[in-house]
Amino acid sequence: MVYLIHFNEPFYHARHYLGYTTNARTLPKRLAYHRSGQGAKILKALNGQGIGYEIVKTWKGDRNLERKLKNRKKSSSFCPICQNERNRKPAKTNGKHSTT
């Protein structure tokens, strides 16, 4: 299972982490592992900075899918939180914000 973690605030350039675990049953243990300061270095750094994070999306798949998604370098396009933020921003017309 591949999972996407969204950071509650940016950490330098990063807003997301893509990871992998063997199956859905191990996902809570994997998240607890990250929160304990083990696992991914970026999540350890977030813990040290007091920045929260949560799993926002999962896919059935293996490490090959994880690698394909990471290679796209567009995690925010998969993130429902980031998509909602984009949808709430006012549309621009002729360089000005729309009033309707």
N, C-alpha and C positions, 0 to 999 in steps of 0.2 A: 504494500500500500504506500502510495506517495502522498505527502501532505504539504500544505502551504501554511506557513505561519506569517501572520501580519503583525508588525511592530506597532505599538500604540503611538510612538513618535519615531521620526527618522533617526537612524544611527549613522552619522556621516551621510554617505550616499545611499545606504540600504534602508529598505522598508519591509523586506520579506526574506524568508528563508524557506527553501524547498528541501524536504527530507524524505527518508524512506524508512519503513519498518516492515516486518515480515507479514503482518496482517492486522485487521481492525482491532482484534482483541488486545494486541500489544500497544496500541496507540496511546492509551492513558499512561502506561508505564514509560513509554518513550518520552512523553511530554514531562513527566515527573523527573526523568533522567536529565533532561535539558534544564529544568528549573533547579535541580540540585547543583548545577554548575559543571556538569559533565557533558560530554558530547561535543556539539558544534561550538567552535571558539566564539563565533559572533553572538550566540545566545548566552554564553558565559559572560561576555562583555556587557550585554544588555542587563543581565542579572546584577552585575557590579554597578551599573549606572542607575539601577532602579527603574528601568524601562520595561513595561509590561508587554506581553505578547500572547497571542492565542492562535489556535488552529482554526482556519476559516474555510478550508476546502480540502477534500481528499479525492484521490483517484484510485481505482483498482489498477494495479500495475506493479512492475518490478523496478530494479535499479536502471534498466534500460529506459523506461519511461521517465524516471527522475532525471537522467542525463539529458534526454531530449528536451524536457521542459527547462532545465537549467541552461542549456545551450541557446535557447531562444532569447534569454536575457531580458525578458519582459514579464516578470512575475506579477506586476501590478495589473496586467491585462487579464489575469486569472482570478484576481482578488475581488470578492464581492464588496468589500468595504471600499476599496479604491474606485470600483465601478460606480458605486452609489455617490461617492464624493464628486466624481466627474459629472454625473447626471444632474447633480444639484447646482452646479455652477451655471450662471446665466450665459445664454448664447450671445455671441458677438455678431453684430452686423455692421459692416462698413467701419470697423475699428471701434465701434461703440457698443456698450452693453444694451441688450434688448430690454424694453420696459414692459413687454407683454409676456 
